[in-house]
């Protein structure tokens, strides 16, 4: 690579660092305002682009894919994420990790046992339920077979 390109790349990286820093407060305010329920916070955090509407809904305890779709469309319009093209349609990928902004992510019940905080640290659960959030959630979940209409979600 030539020295001029290296200088330009370094300059762009420095500009990006300061732009990100200057917008942190505003982004946190928007996230807190828009994600005004535990359900919305959980769905947003689970929407990392690796899961479709059905899986996000199942993990968050929401039976209706139309609710997930409504959230995703709203967040997309606000610039809180992007659509990813996947086989069978599109899915939403969040732009921000709530934990990076100190926003507590609600826990998800997935079975019996201990619970995990949003940081992944084991905790005793009085109900003896195992909880996971966002990046702690299982990588693969068995899903029921989808109809043609559902697979486009």
C-alpha positions, 0 to 999 in steps of 0.5 A: 500500500502506498504511504498516502493511502495509509495516511488517508486510512488513519485519518478516516479511522480517527474521524470515525472514532470521534464521530462515534464518541460525539453521538453516544449520548444521543444514541443512548437517549433514542434507544431509551426512548424507543425501547420503552418496554422490556419486551422491546429491549429484548427483541432489539437485543436478540435481533443481531441478524442471525435469527429470523422473526419466528426465532426472535419471537419464540426466544422473547416469548412473543407468539405473533410475528406481526409484532416483531415485524412492526418493531423491526420496521419502526427501528429500521426507519429510525436508523437503529439497524439494517435489513439483511437479505437472507434465503426466503426474505429479509431480517433485521440486524440491530446497529447497537448492542444495548449493553454497550450503552449500559442499558439492561437487557431483560432475561429470557427463560429457557428451562430449569437450572441457574440463571445468567445475568446479561453479562453472562455471570451465573446467578441463583434463581429462586424459580430455578429457571435458566435465563439467557440474553442477547449474545448468551442465547443458544446458537441454534434452536429447533423451529417448527416447519415454516409455511411459505408465507412465514419463511419470507419473514 
